[in-house]
Amino acid sequence: MISTLTEYERARDELRDLESRLGRLEQEYPIGKKGYTKAGVRKLIARLHEELAVYEGAEASRSTETQ
C-alpha cells in the first residue's frame, strides 16, 4: 500500500512504464497472442490505479480535515 509521496511518485512512474509496455505488446502481437502477458500487465495496471486512488483519497481527506 502506498503511504508516502515518494511511493506515490514511484507508483505513477511504474504505471506509465506498464502502460507503454502494454501498448508495445498490443502492437507487436495480434489478438490471441501473448494473451496471458497482456492480461497480467492489465492486472498490474488495475492494481496500481486502485492503490493510487486510495492514497489520493486519503490525502484529500487529510487536507479537508486540516482546513
C-alpha positions as CSV (number, residue, x, y, z in Angstrom):
1,M,0.0,0.0,0.0
2,I,1.2,3.5,-0.8
3,S,1.8,5.6,2.3
4,T,4.3,8.3,1.3
5,L,4.7,10.8,-1.5
6,T,7.8,9.1,-2.7
7,E,6.0,5.8,-3.0
8,Y,3.2,7.6,-4.8
9,E,5.6,9.1,-7.4
10,R,7.3,5.7,-7.8
11,A,3.9,4.0,-8.4
12,R,3.0,6.7,-11.0
13,D,6.3,6.0,-12.8
14,E,5.7,2.3,-12.7
15,L,2.1,2.8,-14.1
16,R,3.5,4.8,-17.0
17,D,6.0,2.1,-17.8
18,L,3.4,-0.6,-17.6
19,E,1.0,1.3,-19.9
20,S,3.8,1.8,-22.5
21,R,4.7,-1.9,-22.2
22,L,1.1,-2.9,-22.8
23,G,0.9,-0.6,-25.8
24,R,4.0,-2.3,-27.3
25,L,2.6,-5.7,-26.6
26,E,-0.7,-4.8,-28.3
27,Q,1.1,-3.5,-31.4
28,E,3.6,-6.4,-31.6
29,Y,1.2,-9.3,-31.0
30,P,-2.3,-9.7,-32.6
31,I,-5.3,-10.7,-30.6
32,G,-4.8,-14.2,-29.2
33,K,-1.1,-14.0,-29.0
34,K,0.7,-13.3,-25.7
35,G,-2.8,-13.0,-24.1
36,Y,-1.6,-14.1,-20.6
37,T,1.2,-11.5,-20.7
38,K,-1.2,-8.7,-21.7
39,A,-3.7,-9.8,-19.1
40,G,-1.0,-9.8,-16.4
41,V,0.1,-6.3,-17.4
42,R,-3.5,-5.1,-17.3
43,K,-3.9,-6.6,-13.9
44,L,-0.8,-4.8,-12.6
45,I,-2.1,-1.5,-14.1
46,A,-5.5,-2.0,-12.4
47,R,-3.8,-2.7,-9.0
48,L,-1.7,0.4,-9.3
49,H,-4.8,2.5,-10.2
50,E,-6.5,1.2,-7.1
51,E,-3.5,2.0,-4.8
52,L,-3.1,5.4,-6.3
53,A,-6.8,6.1,-5.8
54,V,-6.7,5.0,-2.1
55,Y,-3.6,7.3,-1.5
56,E,-5.2,10.2,-3.3
57,G,-8.5,9.8,-1.3
58,A,-6.6,9.6,2.0
59,E,-4.6,12.8,1.1
60,A,-7.8,14.6,0.1
61,S,-9.4,13.6,3.4
62,R,-6.4,14.8,5.3
63,S,-6.3,18.2,3.6
64,T,-10.1,18.6,4.2
65,E,-9.6,17.9,7.9
66,T,-6.8,20.5,8.2
67,Q,-8.9,23.3,6.7
